[in-house]
Amino acid sequence: RWAMSHVDPILLLFLPLFALYQHPLTLVISQFVLLILAAFLVYKIAYLRLGSKAASAMIGVAYLLYPALGYLNAWTGFHGVTAAVPFFFGAFYVFEKMYTEKNFSKKNLVIFWILLVITMSGKEQLPLYVVMYSLFILLFRPVKEEGKKFYQTNTGKLGLSMLAVSTFWFITVFIIIIPAFSRYRVEGYNKFAHEIGIVGDTTRDVSKPNYFLSRYDAFGESYTDVLVGMVLDHQKAIRIFFGGDRIDNLRKTFDPVLFLPLAYPQILFIAIPDFMINYLTSADGVGTAEITNHRISMIIPILFISSIYAIGMIADTAGNLKKRRPRVTKGVQLIFSLLLIISGIKTSYAFNNPVYLWIDQAVRKRVLAESDPEAVWKSKLRIGDVVKLPDLDNKDVDCAEKIVNLIPNEASVTGPDYLGAHLSLRETYAIFPGLYTSADYVIVDVFSRKILTILDVETSLVRDVTADIIKSKDYELLTGCGNLFVFKKVGLHEKTDLLPMQEKFSYPAKYEYDILYGTEIADYDYPKQAVRGIAENFRLVFYKRESDSLNGFVMYMTFMNEKTGELYEIANLPSFSLIDPADWDSGRYYIEDLNVNFPSFLEPGEYRVFAGMSNKVKTRNLYIGNILIL
């Protein structure tokens, strides 16, 4: 990361833990534990408001099922703003308990302030949450105390002090701290840009003291201009807020909680800062509103707290309409709480909650593969048979973990953003393609796009840089797994000048095995036996018979264990980086030489070999024979 993009002193909380247990996943695991334990605080808040243990427990479970929480735990790595979530839950619970019991003791206030300060330390914009929370307390939690004016009451003094402290910290962070240290980010960015050859207007203006402002350039260039522009040109603000895919993002945000927060806007109001920050970005290529993004973190506690109070309000209203109030009230609470669980399960499936996907993947790869008599691995295949196997998995956790374990602790490495937490204790970790010419190890993810969209550069840059690494005589392919490839810097060594991807007008074709969309295998060659850890050459010759577009397709190899049915997949790196299938012309042959180095973690045995192609919608795999892996 470039220095001072964010201010999150919440990291200091984890220093004692690091002193006891130094591991690259310390932060990630700590965050995971905090988010899971927050379900207990959800229960406590719900029980304080509803008084029903059953309904409160179900709401706690619904929180754990919330799709965005799955992405926070599985995809986004550690972020201070995410770690702050349980502390805000805790602060809200402590205040509501003080307010309900009318007990604003010194002890309770100290605990409340500690939780608030930790919350504000999660990220630079979180003081705005405390600003909004203070307004909620001042407007909706007043306490009448005889002989005292509004600002002299317990809630009045607390709300005003919260407003003052949070405003001071917000101004300090944005006006003083970030600009003062932005030079470190500028220096790092300039080195990165020079290395990969992007200059001038081809990237976002990362060199500004507060370069995130470029995301809101439709409203102005300074904080004042942006805020004034949003207010004065409210039609533009509304158009941007609901433009593009943002309505779908709003649906995915509110669907799991049945849009209940809208019934209690006085609490939902607290999340306005992040809704504005996430939904009013006007720059192209920057997605900040998706539920897959960590920026939804602090919206989640607001959604569940407002849902709890919405259920309480609806239940109380329904109870007032009937004579048997307690029974009706409890019934409504239970119904809505159960509906939240059902909605959580349904939307986890619909919105691809990573936790659901992991379970589904495990079932498909293990249970179904071993119990379905019609599974491909149990069927008798002939050379040239076309089957449908799983497409190239770009979320294979086991594969990623094994790749990480290959990197020595003392090495410098560049790789995709999501592996940063796993490789954080290495000497140097850069987001690919940073340091791709100097790092000891280079990890390439053929699907990785994050850093390119942030910088607004062509996504083809990944292919171009990968092509440079393939051609480099300093790097050799160590191994590959799924969408990940590891290159090791070994120094100058012999490497053919002939590129591993060639386009030919003519070729003595041996076969006409059609895979998909008029794409044929005209020839292939590979060793019948391979040793793990020793690179072998696989040659595939494709013929583009028809003019159908192959845009979005990835070519890949699948190796199926004859004994267990387990799959080992690997993307075809040359066709990804040198001549993309989208650029193939009809009537031409494409000769692809794959340098396959089977990893040591692969189980030895007899494997079926498949050449496949997939665009996530259509997937086909051609059986070309067997190989013995030792």
C-alpha positions as CSV (number, residue, x, y, z in Angstrom):
1,R,0.0,0.0,0.0
2,W,1.0,3.6,-0.5
3,A,1.6,5.3,2.9
4,M,-1.2,7.4,4.5
5,S,-4.0,6.3,2.3
6,H,-5.9,5.6,5.5
7,V,-5.6,6.5,9.2
8,D,-6.5,3.5,11.4
9,P,-4.7,3.6,14.8
10,I,-7.0,0.7,15.8
11,L,-4.0,-1.4,14.7
12,L,-2.3,-0.5,18.0
13,L,-4.8,-2.8,19.8
14,F,-3.3,-5.8,18.1
15,L,0.3,-5.1,19.0
16,P,0.2,-7.2,22.3
17,L,-1.3,-10.1,20.3
18,F,1.5,-9.8,17.7
19,A,4.1,-9.8,20.5
20,L,2.8,-13.1,21.7
21,Y,1.9,-14.7,18.3
22,Q,3.7,-13.4,15.2
23,H,1.9,-14.8,12.2
24,P,0.8,-13.3,8.9
25,L,-2.9,-14.2,9.7
26,T,-2.9,-12.7,13.2
27,L,-4.9,-9.6,12.0
28,V,-7.3,-11.6,9.8
29,I,-8.1,-14.2,12.4
30,S,-8.5,-11.5,15.1
31,Q,-10.9,-9.7,12.8
32,F,-12.8,-12.9,12.1
33,V,-13.2,-13.6,15.8
34,L,-14.3,-10.1,16.6
35,L,-17.0,-10.2,13.8
36,I,-18.3,-13.5,14.9
37,L,-18.4,-12.5,18.6
38,A,-20.3,-9.4,17.6
39,A,-23.3,-11.7,17.1
40,F,-23.5,-11.9,20.9
41,L,-23.7,-8.1,21.1
42,V,-26.5,-8.2,18.4
43,Y,-28.3,-10.6,20.8
44,K,-27.8,-8.3,23.8
45,I,-29.1,-5.2,21.9
46,A,-32.1,-7.1,20.6
47,Y,-32.9,-8.6,24.0
48,L,-32.6,-5.1,25.6
49,R,-35.2,-3.8,23.1
50,L,-37.4,-6.8,22.5
51,G,-37.2,-8.7,25.8
52,S,-37.5,-12.0,23.9
53,K,-34.5,-14.5,24.1
54,A,-35.8,-16.5,21.1
55,A,-36.3,-13.5,18.8
56,S,-33.0,-12.0,19.9
57,A,-31.1,-15.3,19.3
58,M,-32.6,-15.6,15.8
59,I,-31.5,-12.0,15.0
60,G,-28.0,-12.9,16.1
61,V,-28.0,-15.8,13.7
62,A,-29.4,-13.6,10.9
63,Y,-26.4,-11.3,11.5
64,L,-24.0,-14.2,10.9
65,L,-25.9,-15.1,7.7
66,Y,-25.7,-11.6,6.3
67,P,-24.0,-12.0,2.8
68,A,-21.7,-9.0,3.1
69,L,-20.4,-10.4,6.4
70,G,-19.3,-13.5,4.5
71,Y,-17.3,-11.3,2.1
72,L,-15.7,-9.4,5.0
73,N,-14.6,-12.6,6.6
74,A,-13.5,-14.5,3.5
75,W,-12.5,-12.0,0.8
76,T,-11.4,-8.6,1.9
77,G,-8.6,-9.3,4.3
78,F,-8.0,-7.1,7.4
79,H,-9.3,-3.6,7.5
80,G,-9.5,-1.3,10.5
81,V,-13.0,-0.2,9.6
82,T,-14.1,-3.8,9.7
83,A,-12.4,-4.5,13.1
84,A,-14.3,-1.5,14.5
85,V,-17.7,-3.1,13.9
86,P,-18.1,-4.9,17.3
87,F,-16.9,-1.8,19.2
88,F,-19.7,0.2,17.8
89,F,-22.2,-2.5,18.6
90,G,-20.7,-2.4,22.2
91,A,-20.9,1.4,22.5
92,F,-24.5,1.4,21.3
93,Y,-25.5,-1.4,23.8
94,V,-23.8,0.4,26.7
95,F,-25.5,3.7,26.0
96,E,-29.0,2.1,25.5
97,K,-28.5,0.2,28.8
98,M,-27.6,3.4,30.6
99,Y,-30.5,5.2,29.0
100,T,-33.0,2.5,29.8
101,E,-31.9,2.1,33.4
102,K,-31.2,5.9,33.8
103,N,-27.8,4.9,35.2
104,F,-25.1,7.2,33.7
105,S,-22.4,6.1,36.2
106,K,-18.8,7.1,35.8
107,K,-17.9,3.4,35.2
108,N,-20.5,3.1,32.4
109,L,-19.4,6.4,30.8
110,V,-15.7,5.4,30.8
111,I,-16.6,2.1,29.1
112,F,-18.8,3.9,26.6
113,W,-16.0,6.4,25.7
114,I,-13.4,3.7,25.3
115,L,-15.6,1.9,22.9
116,L,-16.3,5.1,21.0
117,V,-12.7,6.0,20.7
118,I,-11.8,2.6,19.4
119,T,-14.6,2.9,16.9
120,M,-13.3,6.3,15.7
121,S,-9.8,4.8,15.3
122,G,-10.9,2.3,12.7
123,K,-10.7,4.6,9.8
124,E,-10.5,8.3,9.0
125,Q,-14.2,8.8,8.2
126,L,-15.5,6.9,11.3
127,P,-15.7,10.1,13.5
128,L,-18.6,11.1,11.2
129,Y,-20.5,8.0,12.6
130,V,-20.0,9.4,16.1
131,V,-21.1,12.8,14.9
132,M,-24.3,11.3,13.5
133,Y,-24.7,9.1,16.6
134,S,-24.4,12.2,18.8
135,L,-27.2,13.8,16.9
136,F,-29.3,10.7,17.4
137,I,-28.7,11.0,21.1
138,L,-29.5,14.7,21.2
139,L,-32.7,14.4,19.2
140,F,-34.1,11.0,20.1
141,R,-32.7,10.2,23.6
142,P,-33.4,13.3,25.7
143,V,-33.6,13.0,29.5
144,K,-35.7,15.5,31.5
145,E,-33.9,16.4,34.7
146,E,-35.6,18.8,37.0
147,G,-33.9,22.2,37.2
148,K,-31.5,21.5,34.4
149,K,-31.4,22.9,30.9
150,F,-31.1,20.6,27.8
151,Y,-27.3,20.9,27.6
152,Q,-26.9,20.2,31.3
153,T,-28.7,16.8,31.3
154,N,-26.7,13.5,31.1
155,T,-27.6,12.8,27.5
156,G,-27.2,16.5,26.5
157,K,-23.7,16.7,27.9
158,L,-22.8,13.4,26.5
159,G,-24.2,14.1,23.0
160,L,-22.5,17.5,22.8
161,S,-19.1,16.2,24.0
162,M,-19.3,13.4,21.4
163,L,-20.1,15.9,18.7
164,A,-17.1,18.1,19.7
165,V,-14.6,15.2,20.1
166,S,-15.5,13.4,16.9
167,T,-15.5,16.7,14.8
168,F,-12.1,17.6,16.2
169,W,-10.6,14.2,15.3
170,F,-12.2,14.2,11.9
171,I,-10.7,17.6,11.0
172,T,-7.3,16.6,12.4
173,V,-7.2,13.5,10.3
174,F,-8.3,14.9,7.0
175,I,-6.8,18.4,7.2
176,I,-3.5,17.7,9.1
177,I,-2.4,14.0,9.3
178,I,-3.2,12.7,5.8
179,P,-1.8,15.7,3.9
180,A,1.3,15.9,6.1
181,F,2.4,12.3,5.4
182,S,1.1,12.0,1.8
183,R,4.7,12.4,0.5
184,Y,5.4,8.8,1.4
185,R,2.5,7.7,-0.8
186,V,3.7,9.9,-3.6
187,E,7.2,8.5,-3.5
188,G,5.9,4.9,-3.5
189,Y,3.5,5.6,-6.3
190,N,6.1,7.3,-8.5
191,K,8.4,4.3,-8.2
192,F,5.6,1.9,-9.0
193,A,4.4,4.0,-12.0
194,H,8.0,4.2,-13.4
195,E,8.5,0.4,-13.1
196,I,5.3,-0.6,-15.0
197,G,5.5,2.3,-17.4
198,I,2.3,4.3,-16.6
199,V,2.7,8.1,-16.5
200,G,0.8,11.3,-16.9
201,D,-3.0,11.2,-17.5
202,T,-3.2,7.4,-17.8
203,T,-3.7,7.0,-14.1
204,R,-5.7,8.7,-11.3
205,D,-3.9,11.5,-9.6
206,V,-2.5,9.5,-6.7
207,S,0.0,12.2,-6.0
208,K,-2.6,14.6,-4.5
209,P,-2.5,15.1,-0.7
210,N,-6.0,13.6,-0.6
211,Y,-6.2,11.7,-3.8
212,F,-9.5,9.9,-2.9
213,L,-11.2,13.2,-3.7
214,S,-10.7,12.4,-7.4
215,R,-13.5,9.8,-7.0
216,Y,-15.9,12.7,-6.5
217,D,-14.6,15.0,-9.3
218,A,-18.1,15.6,-10.7
219,F,-18.7,17.8,-7.7
220,G,-15.4,19.6,-7.3
221,E,-11.7,19.3,-6.4
222,S,-11.6,20.2,-2.8
223,Y,-13.5,19.1,0.3
224,T,-15.5,22.3,0.3
225,D,-16.3,22.1,-3.4
226,V,-17.4,18.5,-3.2
227,L,-19.7,19.1,-0.2
228,V,-21.2,22.3,-1.7
229,G,-21.6,20.7,-5.1
230,M,-23.5,17.7,-3.6
231,V,-25.9,20.2,-1.8
232,L,-26.4,22.7,-4.6
233,D,-26.5,20.2,-7.5
234,H,-28.8,17.8,-5.7
235,Q,-30.2,16.5,-9.0
236,K,-26.7,15.3,-10.1
237,A,-26.1,13.8,-6.6
238,I,-29.4,11.9,-6.8
239,R,-28.6,10.7,-10.4
240,I,-25.2,9.5,-9.3
241,F,-26.4,7.9,-6.1
242,F,-29.0,5.8,-7.9
243,G,-27.1,5.4,-11.2
244,G,-25.4,2.4,-12.8
245,D,-25.5,-0.7,-10.7
246,R,-26.1,1.2,-7.4
247,I,-29.8,0.3,-7.2
248,D,-28.7,-3.4,-7.4
249,N,-26.1,-2.7,-4.7
250,L,-28.8,-1.1,-2.5
251,R,-31.0,-4.1,-3.0
252,K,-28.2,-6.5,-2.0
253,T,-27.6,-4.3,1.0
254,F,-31.2,-4.2,2.3
255,D,-32.7,-7.4,0.9
256,P,-31.2,-9.6,3.6
257,V,-32.7,-7.4,6.4
258,L,-36.1,-7.2,4.5
259,F,-35.7,-3.4,4.1
260,L,-36.6,-3.1,7.8
261,P,-34.1,-0.3,8.5
262,L,-36.2,2.0,6.4
263,A,-39.0,1.7,9.0
264,Y,-36.6,3.1,11.6
265,P,-34.8,5.9,9.8
266,Q,-33.6,7.7,13.0
267,I,-31.0,5.0,13.5
268,L,-30.4,4.3,9.8
269,F,-29.5,8.0,9.6
270,I,-26.2,7.3,11.4
271,A,-24.9,5.4,8.3
272,I,-25.4,8.4,6.0
273,P,-21.6,9.1,5.8
274,D,-20.7,5.8,4.3
275,F,-23.8,5.8,2.0
276,M,-22.7,9.1,0.6
277,I,-19.0,8.1,0.4
278,N,-19.8,4.8,-1.3
279,Y,-22.7,5.8,-3.6
280,L,-21.6,9.3,-4.7
281,T,-18.4,8.3,-6.4
282,S,-18.4,9.8,-9.9
283,A,-15.1,8.4,-11.2
284,D,-15.3,5.5,-13.7
285,G,-14.0,2.0,-12.7
286,V,-14.2,2.6,-9.0
287,G,-16.7,0.3,-7.3
288,T,-17.3,1.3,-3.6
289,A,-20.9,0.3,-3.1
290,E,-20.8,-3.5,-3.7
291,I,-21.4,-5.8,-0.8
292,T,-18.2,-7.5,-1.7
293,N,-16.3,-4.3,-0.7
294,H,-15.0,-3.7,2.9
295,R,-16.5,-0.2,2.8
296,I,-19.9,-1.7,3.7
297,S,-18.4,-2.7,7.1
298,M,-19.8,0.0,9.4
299,I,-23.2,0.0,7.5
300,I,-23.8,-3.5,8.8
301,P,-24.2,-2.7,12.5
302,I,-26.5,0.2,11.6
303,L,-28.7,-2.0,9.5
304,F,-29.1,-4.6,12.2
305,I,-29.6,-2.1,15.1
306,S,-32.2,-0.2,13.0
307,S,-33.8,-3.6,12.1
308,I,-34.1,-4.5,15.8
309,Y,-35.8,-1.3,16.6
310,A,-38.0,-1.5,13.6
311,I,-39.2,-4.9,14.7
312,G,-39.8,-3.6,18.2
313,M,-41.8,-0.7,16.9
314,I,-43.9,-2.9,14.5
315,A,-44.5,-5.4,17.3
316,D,-45.5,-2.7,19.8
317,T,-47.9,-1.2,17.3
318,A,-49.5,-4.5,16.5
319,G,-49.8,-5.3,20.2
320,N,-51.6,-2.0,20.8
321,L,-54.2,-2.9,18.2
322,K,-55.1,-6.1,20.0
323,K,-56.3,-6.6,23.6
324,R,-54.0,-9.5,24.2
325,R,-50.9,-7.2,23.7
326,P,-48.0,-9.3,25.1
327,R,-48.9,-12.4,23.1
328,V,-49.3,-10.5,19.9
329,T,-46.1,-8.5,20.5
330,K,-44.0,-11.6,21.1
331,G,-45.6,-13.3,18.1
332,V,-44.7,-10.4,15.7
333,Q,-41.2,-10.3,17.1
334,L,-40.7,-14.1,16.5
335,I,-42.2,-13.9,13.0
336,F,-39.9,-11.1,11.8
337,S,-36.9,-12.6,13.5
338,L,-37.6,-15.9,11.7
339,L,-38.1,-14.1,8.4
340,L,-34.6,-12.5,8.9
341,I,-33.0,-15.9,9.1
342,I,-34.9,-17.2,6.1
343,S,-33.9,-14.1,4.2
344,G,-30.3,-14.5,5.3
345,I,-30.2,-18.1,3.9
346,K,-31.9,-17.1,0.7
347,T,-29.7,-14.1,0.0
348,S,-26.5,-16.0,0.9
349,Y,-27.3,-18.3,-2.0
350,A,-28.5,-15.5,-4.3
351,F,-25.6,-13.2,-3.6
352,N,-22.9,-15.8,-3.5
353,N,-21.9,-15.5,0.1
354,P,-18.3,-16.9,0.1
355,V,-19.1,-19.0,3.2
356,Y,-22.0,-20.6,1.2
357,L,-19.7,-21.1,-1.8
358,W,-17.0,-22.8,0.3
359,I,-19.6,-25.3,1.6
360,D,-21.1,-25.8,-1.8
361,Q,-17.6,-26.3,-3.3
362,A,-16.7,-28.9,-0.6
363,V,-19.9,-30.8,-1.2
364,R,-19.5,-30.8,-5.0
365,K,-15.9,-31.8,-5.0
366,R,-16.1,-34.4,-2.3
367,V,-19.6,-35.7,-1.4
368,L,-21.2,-35.5,-4.9
369,A,-18.0,-36.6,-6.7
370,E,-17.8,-39.7,-4.6
371,S,-21.5,-40.6,-4.5
372,D,-22.9,-39.8,-8.0
373,P,-22.5,-42.9,-10.3
374,E,-22.7,-40.7,-13.4
375,A,-19.9,-38.4,-12.3
376,V,-17.4,-37.9,-15.1
377,W,-14.5,-39.4,-13.1
378,K,-16.4,-42.8,-12.9
379,S,-17.4,-42.9,-16.5
380,K,-15.5,-44.5,-19.3
381,L,-14.2,-41.9,-21.7
382,R,-12.7,-42.0,-25.1
383,I,-10.1,-39.6,-26.5
384,G,-12.0,-36.6,-27.9
385,D,-15.0,-36.9,-25.7
386,V,-16.3,-33.5,-24.5
387,V,-17.6,-33.2,-21.0
388,K,-18.6,-30.4,-18.6
389,L,-16.3,-30.1,-15.6
390,P,-16.2,-27.2,-13.1
391,D,-14.9,-24.0,-14.6
392,L,-11.6,-22.6,-13.6
393,D,-12.0,-21.9,-9.9
394,N,-10.8,-18.4,-8.9
395,K,-11.8,-18.8,-5.3
396,D,-10.0,-22.0,-4.5
397,V,-8.9,-21.5,-0.8
398,D,-6.8,-24.7,-0.7
399,C,-4.9,-23.7,-3.8
400,A,-4.2,-20.2,-2.5
401,E,-3.1,-21.5,0.9
402,K,-0.6,-23.9,-0.7
403,I,0.7,-21.2,-3.0
404,V,1.3,-19.0,0.1
405,N,3.2,-21.8,1.8
406,L,5.7,-22.0,-1.0
407,I,7.0,-18.5,-0.3
408,P,9.9,-18.4,2.2
409,N,9.6,-16.0,5.1
410,E,12.7,-14.0,4.2
411,A,11.6,-13.4,0.6
412,S,10.3,-10.3,-1.1
413,V,7.1,-11.0,-3.1
414,T,4.5,-9.3,-5.3
415,G,1.1,-10.7,-5.7
416,P,-2.7,-10.0,-5.7
417,D,-4.2,-7.7,-3.1
418,Y,-6.2,-10.4,-1.3
419,L,-3.0,-12.4,-0.4
420,G,-1.5,-9.4,1.4
421,A,-2.6,-10.5,4.8
422,H,-1.3,-14.1,4.3
423,L,2.1,-12.8,3.2
424,S,2.4,-9.8,5.5
425,L,5.4,-11.1,7.4
426,R,7.6,-11.5,4.3
427,E,10.4,-9.1,3.9
428,T,8.5,-7.1,1.3
429,Y,5.0,-7.5,-0.1
430,A,3.8,-5.4,-3.1
431,I,0.5,-5.5,-4.9
432,F,1.0,-7.0,-8.3
433,P,2.3,-5.7,-10.7
434,G,4.4,-3.6,-8.3
435,L,8.0,-4.8,-8.0
436,Y,7.4,-7.4,-10.7
437,T,11.0,-6.9,-12.0
438,S,12.8,-7.1,-8.7
439,A,10.8,-9.2,-6.2
440,D,12.2,-12.7,-5.3
441,Y,8.8,-14.2,-6.1
442,V,6.0,-13.0,-8.4
443,I,2.5,-14.4,-7.9
444,V,0.2,-13.8,-10.9
445,D,-3.6,-14.0,-10.6
446,V,-5.0,-14.1,-14.2
447,F,-8.3,-12.6,-12.9
448,S,-6.9,-9.9,-10.7
449,R,-8.1,-6.4,-11.6
450,K,-8.3,-4.4,-8.3
451,I,-5.2,-2.2,-8.6
452,L,-5.9,-1.5,-12.2
453,T,-9.3,-0.2,-11.6
454,I,-8.1,2.0,-8.7
455,L,-5.5,3.5,-11.0
456,D,-7.8,3.7,-14.1
457,V,-5.4,1.9,-16.4
458,E,-6.1,-0.7,-19.1
459,T,-6.9,-4.1,-17.6
460,S,-4.7,-5.6,-20.4
461,L,-1.8,-4.4,-18.3
462,V,-1.9,-7.6,-16.3
463,R,-1.5,-9.6,-19.6
464,D,1.3,-7.4,-20.8
465,V,3.2,-7.6,-17.5
466,T,2.7,-11.4,-17.3
467,A,4.0,-11.6,-20.9
468,D,7.2,-9.8,-19.7
469,I,7.7,-12.2,-16.9
470,I,7.2,-15.2,-19.2
471,K,9.8,-13.8,-21.5
472,S,12.2,-12.7,-18.8
473,K,15.4,-14.6,-18.5
474,D,15.6,-13.7,-14.7
475,Y,12.4,-15.6,-13.8
476,E,11.2,-19.1,-14.2
477,L,7.8,-20.6,-13.5
478,L,7.9,-22.4,-10.1
479,T,4.4,-23.8,-10.2
480,G,0.7,-22.9,-10.8
481,C,-2.6,-23.7,-9.3
482,G,-6.0,-22.6,-10.6
483,N,-5.7,-19.0,-11.5
484,L,-2.5,-18.5,-9.6
485,F,1.1,-18.8,-10.9
486,V,4.3,-18.4,-9.0
487,F,7.5,-17.2,-10.7
488,K,10.8,-17.3,-8.9
489,K,13.7,-15.0,-9.6
490,V,16.7,-17.3,-10.4
491,G,18.9,-14.9,-12.3
492,L,20.0,-15.2,-15.9
493,H,19.3,-18.7,-17.3
494,E,18.7,-20.3,-20.7
495,K,15.3,-19.6,-22.1
496,T,14.2,-19.9,-25.7
497,D,13.5,-16.7,-27.6
498,L,10.5,-18.4,-29.2
499,L,7.3,-17.3,-27.5
500,P,5.1,-20.0,-26.1
501,M,2.1,-18.8,-28.1
502,Q,2.3,-18.8,-31.9
503,E,-0.3,-17.9,-34.5
504,K,-0.1,-19.9,-37.8
505,F,-2.0,-19.8,-41.1
506,S,-1.4,-23.5,-41.7
507,Y,-0.5,-26.5,-39.6
508,P,-0.6,-30.3,-40.3
509,A,-3.7,-31.0,-38.1
510,K,-4.0,-34.5,-36.7
511,Y,-7.5,-34.0,-35.1
512,E,-10.7,-32.1,-35.4
513,Y,-11.9,-32.3,-31.8
514,D,-14.5,-29.6,-31.4
515,I,-14.7,-28.1,-27.9
516,L,-17.0,-25.1,-28.1
517,Y,-18.0,-22.3,-30.5
518,G,-16.1,-23.7,-33.4
519,T,-12.9,-24.0,-31.4
520,E,-11.1,-27.3,-32.1
521,I,-8.1,-29.1,-30.8
522,A,-6.0,-29.8,-34.0
523,D,-3.1,-31.4,-32.2
524,Y,-1.6,-32.0,-28.7
525,D,1.4,-33.5,-27.1
526,Y,2.4,-34.1,-23.5
527,P,4.5,-36.5,-21.5
528,K,2.8,-39.7,-20.3
529,Q,4.7,-39.4,-17.0
530,A,5.7,-36.4,-14.9
531,V,7.5,-35.9,-11.6
532,R,6.2,-33.3,-9.2
533,G,8.5,-30.3,-9.0
534,I,10.0,-30.8,-12.4
535,A,8.6,-28.7,-15.3
536,E,7.2,-30.5,-18.3
537,N,6.0,-29.1,-21.6
538,F,2.4,-29.5,-22.8
539,R,1.5,-28.5,-26.3
540,L,-2.0,-27.7,-27.4
541,V,-2.8,-26.6,-31.0
542,F,-6.2,-24.8,-31.3
543,Y,-8.0,-24.2,-34.5
544,K,-10.5,-21.4,-34.7
545,R,-12.9,-22.8,-37.3
546,E,-15.8,-20.3,-36.9
547,S,-16.0,-16.5,-36.3
548,D,-17.9,-16.7,-33.0
549,S,-16.4,-14.4,-30.5
550,L,-14.3,-15.9,-27.7
551,N,-14.4,-12.7,-25.6
552,G,-14.2,-13.5,-21.9
553,F,-13.0,-17.1,-22.4
554,V,-10.1,-18.6,-20.5
555,M,-8.3,-21.7,-21.7
556,Y,-7.3,-24.1,-18.9
557,M,-6.2,-27.6,-18.1
558,T,-7.9,-30.0,-15.7
559,F,-6.2,-33.1,-14.2
560,M,-8.6,-35.6,-12.6
561,N,-7.3,-38.2,-10.2
562,E,-8.5,-41.6,-11.4
563,K,-8.7,-42.9,-7.9
564,T,-10.4,-40.1,-6.0
565,G,-11.9,-37.8,-8.6
566,E,-10.1,-34.8,-7.1
567,L,-9.4,-32.0,-9.6
568,Y,-6.2,-30.0,-10.2
569,E,-6.8,-27.0,-12.5
570,I,-4.4,-24.6,-14.1
571,A,-5.0,-21.7,-16.4
572,N,-3.2,-21.6,-19.8
573,L,-0.9,-18.7,-19.1
574,P,0.4,-18.2,-22.7
575,S,-3.1,-17.7,-24.2
576,F,-3.9,-15.4,-21.3
577,S,-0.9,-13.1,-21.6
578,L,0.3,-13.3,-25.2
579,I,-2.6,-13.9,-27.6
580,D,-5.9,-13.7,-25.8
581,P,-8.7,-16.0,-27.2
582,A,-10.8,-12.8,-27.8
583,D,-8.2,-11.8,-30.4
584,W,-8.2,-15.2,-32.2
585,D,-9.1,-15.0,-35.9
586,S,-11.1,-17.7,-37.7
587,G,-9.2,-20.0,-40.0
588,R,-6.0,-19.8,-38.0
589,Y,-4.1,-22.2,-35.7
590,Y,-2.8,-21.2,-32.3
591,I,0.1,-23.2,-30.9
592,E,0.3,-23.0,-27.1
593,D,3.3,-24.4,-25.2
594,L,2.5,-24.8,-21.5
595,N,5.2,-25.1,-18.9
596,V,3.5,-27.2,-16.3
597,N,5.3,-27.8,-13.0
598,F,3.1,-30.0,-10.9
599,P,3.2,-28.8,-7.2
600,S,4.5,-31.1,-4.5
601,F,1.2,-30.9,-2.7
602,L,-0.5,-32.7,-5.5
603,E,-1.3,-36.4,-4.7
604,P,0.7,-38.8,-6.9
605,G,-1.2,-41.2,-9.1
606,E,-2.9,-41.6,-12.5
607,Y,-4.7,-38.6,-13.8
608,R,-7.1,-37.9,-16.7
609,V,-6.1,-34.9,-18.8
610,F,-8.6,-32.4,-20.1
611,A,-8.2,-29.3,-22.2
612,G,-11.0,-26.8,-21.3
613,M,-12.4,-23.4,-22.0
614,S,-14.8,-21.4,-20.0
615,N,-16.3,-17.9,-19.7
616,K,-18.2,-18.8,-16.5
617,V,-21.4,-19.2,-18.5
618,K,-20.3,-21.8,-20.9
619,T,-17.7,-24.5,-19.9
620,R,-16.5,-27.5,-21.9
621,N,-13.6,-29.9,-21.4
622,L,-12.1,-32.2,-23.9
623,Y,-10.5,-35.5,-22.8
624,I,-7.1,-36.1,-24.4
625,G,-5.7,-39.0,-22.4
626,N,-4.0,-39.9,-19.1
627,I,-0.8,-39.0,-17.3
628,L,1.1,-40.6,-14.4
629,I,2.2,-38.1,-11.8
630,L,5.0,-39.3,-9.5
